[in-house]
């Protein structure tokens, strides 16, 4: 094998420690959207909403974690330490048998996952030149997508059988991140505190940027995540209620879409380099909107073959997610000049905040009209995100 040739080719952007980051994907995008609803569904829609929300409430600590780790130069310690905590949270899900226990396990796992995701992004944007971000983030998210596929595979195997054992298996696999993450992980210096603005001068820093394009982007991302997480939070319940598709089949079809989607992450990085991150995010949101609209029409009008339409729409949503996340990650890095650790923390917290709203608010709708009523709501919110974000998303050229 021509190893030197591989190092000079596209695979040169892959780093060994990305394997640990993939294990965060196993939990966040693989186990959580499939196994939490199944685990808590016996207690009713309210219980599912509370437990899912607890996971993402834990992720809201990401900005503080990113900022403190960045300032103290402890990025490696926090990143590596997040994996045994995530593993403990996963095992806790298997051990707990009631809502309070699941809430604790979810919050602990969510906080650790937020730390891993935030610090992983910081190692890219602070450890490499800006000119390499597009390619590196594409392959970085590719490994996260592979982790998602692994999580969905575990979920598919245990979704309709021994759910607790599925959590134990996931916990054991995630624990390996402590060792995998050490291989080639960059060493970063502590971030310098921002210098105070001169008297009478324009205020600088992250707070000022929140009032500009970065703030508009975060609002757009928050609305988009409310829409997306409304569906992903309770995916097996939506597919069962609206299309009569069981949890294992849902996991299998979503796994296929996610596997194809994982391969799109490097492509999305190249597209961001060519057309700009705003164009990539806009494309992803439009694709996702198409999937939600198809689900909505099939459910609302009871279309013939609605099960097939639901599966096709589910795959479309899975294919849109790489565009969403690569475009969003790149914009978060490009639209802020100060406090990259804080910016990445805010970006991941917008995902978490969207997931909380997308867990709690729709639970009332699901109680009245069933989980099939969630795709129409998600489509309306996603359309709102596109309208709010037009000034940031309409550019076809990379952000300078």
N, C-alpha and C positions, 0 to 999 in steps of 0.2 A: 504494500500500500504506500502511496506517495504522501507521507505525513506532511512534508514541507509544502506540497501542493495544497493540501487541506488547510494548512495554516495561512496560506496566502489567499485562499478562496473565501466564500461567504462565511464558512464555519469559523473563521478566525475571530469573529465577534462573540462566539460562545466562550464563556469562562467556566471553570470547574465548579465554582461556588453557586452557579445558577441552579445546580441540582437541588440545593437546599431550598432555594426560592420556589422551585417547583412543588415542594412539599407544603408550602403555604397555599399554593393553588389547589392542592389536593383537599385541603380543609375548606377554604373560603368558597371556591366555585364548584367543588365536587361534592363534599359531604354535606355542607350546610344547606344548600337549596333542596337537596333530596332527602336527607336523613332527619333533619330537625322537624320538618312537617310530619313525617311518618312517625317519628318518636313521640311527638306531642299531640297528634291528631285525636287520640282517644279522649283527650280532655276537652276537646271542642275548639272552635275557631279562635276564641279569646286566648286560650292557652298557647296555641301555635303562634299568635301574634306577639304575645308577651315574651316567649322564649326566643323567637327570631329577633325581636327588638333588643333583647338583652345582649345578644351577640354583637350587634352593631353599636349599641351603647358602649360596649367595651372598646370598639374600634375608634370611638370619638376621642380617646386619649392619644391618638396618633400625632396630632400637632405638638402636644406637650412632650411626648416621647421623642419625636424627631428633633425638637428644639434643644431639649436638655442633652441628648446624646451628641448632637452636633456641637454645642457649646463646650461640652466637657471632653470632646475627643474620644468618647466611649462608644462609637458607632459599632465597632466589631463586637464588643461585649453585649450590647443590647440586642443586636441582630442574632447572635448565636444563642443568647439566653432565652430568646422567644420560643425556640423549638421545644425544649422540655416543658415549658408552660402550655403551649398548644397541645402537646401530647397528653398532659395531665387533664386538660379540659376535655379532650376527646374521650379519654377513659372515664372521666366523671360523668359524661352523658350516658355511658353504658351502665354505670353503677347506680345512678340516680333513678328513682322510680316515681317522682312527683315533680310538679311545676317548680317549687322553690329550688330543688336540687339541680334541675335543668337550667334554671336562670343563672345560678352561680357558675355552673360549668360553662355556659354560653358566654357570660361576661368575661370570665378569665381567658377563655380561648380567643374571644374577640379582641381583647386588649393586646394579647401576644401577637395575633395575626396582624393587627394594625401596625405594631412595631416592626415586624418582619417586612411588611410591604413598604412601609415608609423608608426604613433604612436601606432596603434593597435598592429603591429608586435613588436614594442619596449616593450610594456607592457608584451609580452610573453617572449622575450629573456632576458630582464633585470629584470623581476619580478619573474622569476621562475628558478630553477636549470636546467642546460643543460640536465640532464638525463630525464627531463620531456618535453623537447621541441617537440619531435616527436609526442607524444600523444596529447599534448595541441594544437599544430599547426594544426593537423588533424581535431580536433573538432572545432577549431577556424575557419578554412576554410569551414567546414561543414555549419556553420551558415551563412557565406558569400554566399555559394551556395544556401541556402534557401532564402536569400535575392534576389539573382539573379532570382530564380523561381518566387518570388513575383513580381519583376519588369517585368518579361516576361508576367506574368498573367495580369498586368495592361496594358502592351503594346498590348497583344492579344485582350483585351476588347475594346481598343480605336484606334488600328492601322488603321482601315478602316472606322472610324467614326469621332468622335470629338477628334482629336489629342491634341488640347490645353487642354481639360479637363483632359486627361490622365496625362499631366505634372502637373496640379494643384493637382490631387490626389496624385501623387508621392511626390510632395513637402510637402503636409500635413503629409504624413506618415513619411518621412525622418525627419521632425521636431521633432518627438517623440524621436529621438536618444538623444536629450539633457537630457531627463529624464531617459531613459533606460540606458544610458551610465554611469550614476552615481552609479549604483547599483553594488557594489563589485569591482569597478575599483581600481587597485593597486595604491599605492602612491610610486613614485620613487624619489630617490634623484637626484640632478644634477650630470651629469657626470664630472669626473675629467679631466682637460685638459691633453693630453699626455705629458709625460716628454720628454725634448729634449734629443736626442741621445748624448752620450759622444763624445768629439772631436776625430776624426779619426775613430769613431765606425760606425757600419752599421746603416743606417737610418731606423727608424721603423715607424709604423703608417699606416694609410689607404693609403696614397700616395704610399708607398713602396709596399703594398700588391696589388695595382692595376697593378703592373708590374709582378706579379706572377700568381698563380692559380686563385685567386679571379678576376684578370683582364681578364683572359681567360674565366672564367665563365660568366662575365658580357657581353663579346663580343658574346658568345654563346647565352645567354639569349636575347640580343638585336636582333640578327638575327632571333631567334625563334619568338620573338614578332612581328618583321616586317612581318613574314609569317602569323602568326595567326591573327594579327590585320588587315592585308590586307583583309581577309575574314570577320572577325567579325565587322569591321567598317561599312561595307555596306551589311551586311548579307541579309536583305530582297531584296535588289536590285540584288545581285548575284543569289539568288534562283528564282527570277522572270525572269531574263533575260536568265539564263542557263537552268532552269527546268520548267518554267511557273507555279511556285507555289507562290500564293499570300502572302501578308504580314501576315495576320491572321493565315494562315496555317503554314507558316514558324515559327511564334511565338509559335504556338501550338506544333509542332514537336520539336523545340529547347527546349521548356519548358519540354517536356517529357525526352529528353536527359539530360537536366540540373538537373532535379529532381533525376534521377538515378545517375548522376555524383556527386550531393551533398552528396549522401549516401556513395560515394567512398572516400571522403576526410579522414575520420577516418581510413579506410582500408589502404590508401596510407601512413598515418602516421605510421601505424604498419609495412608496408613494408619497409619504410625508416629506421626504427629501426632495421629491420632484415637484409636487403640487402644493405643499404646505400642510401643516397639522390641522388647520381649520377645515380644509377641504376634506381630509380624511375623516375627521369627526362628523362633519355634515353628511358625508356619504354613509357612514355607519348609522347615524340616527335615522336617515331616510329608509335604509334597509330594515332597521328594527321596526320603524313605523309600519312598513309594508307587512311585516309578520304579524304585528298586533292587529292591524286592520283586517287581515285575512281571518285571524282567530275570531275577531268580533263579529264579522259578517256570518261566518259559519255557525256561530252560537246563536246570534240574534235571529237569524232567518231560518235556522234549522235546515241548512242546505244539504242536498243529497251528497253522500260521501263526506260528511263533515269530519269524520275521524281522520280520513286521509288529508283533508285540508289542514286540520289541526297539527298533524305530524309534519307536513310540509312547512307550515308557519313556524313551528318549533325549530326546525332546522334553519330556516331563514334567520330567526332571532339569534341562533348560535353563530351563524356566519357574520352577522352584523356586529357582534360583540368585539371581535379583534379591531375593527375599524374604530368603534367607540373608544376602546381603551387606549390604543396607540395614539389616536388623535388627541384624546384628553390628557394623557401623560405628557406628550410633547408640548401641548399648549401650557400646561401647568409649569413646565420647566422653562419655556421660552418667554412667557408673559410676565415673569417676575425676575427682578434683578438682585434683590436682597433676600437673605434667609431661605436658601433652597431647601434646607431641612424642614423649616416651618411651612414653606409652600407645598412640599410634597405631603406633609402631614395634613394640611387643609384639603388638599386634593383627595386623599384617602378618607378624610372625615366627611367630605361631601358625599362619597359613596355610602358611608355609614349612616349619615343623617337621612339621606334619601331612602335607605333601606328601613330605617325606623318608621318614617312616615308611611312608606310602602308596606309596612307590616301592620301597623296599628289602625290607620284610617280605613283601609279596605276591609279589615275584619268585620266592620259593621255592615258594609255592603254585602260581604259574603254571607253574613248571618241572615240578611233579608232576602237576597236574590240568588245566592249560591256563588261558588267560586268562578263560574262561567261569566259572571258579570264584571270580572276584573280586567280582561283585555280591553273592552271599550274605554274604561276609565284610564288605563295606561296609555292608550292611543291618544286621547285628548291631552293628557299631561305632556306627552312627548312632543306633540304638535306645538304646545306652548313653549317648550324648551327650544325648539327650532326657531320660533319667532323671536324669543328673547335674545337668542344668541346670534342672530343674523349679522350684526356688525363685526363679530369675531370670526364667524364661520364662513363668510362669503369670500374671503381672500383665497385665491388659487396659488399664491406664491408663499414660500416659506417666510415665517416671521423673522425679521432681522434682529 
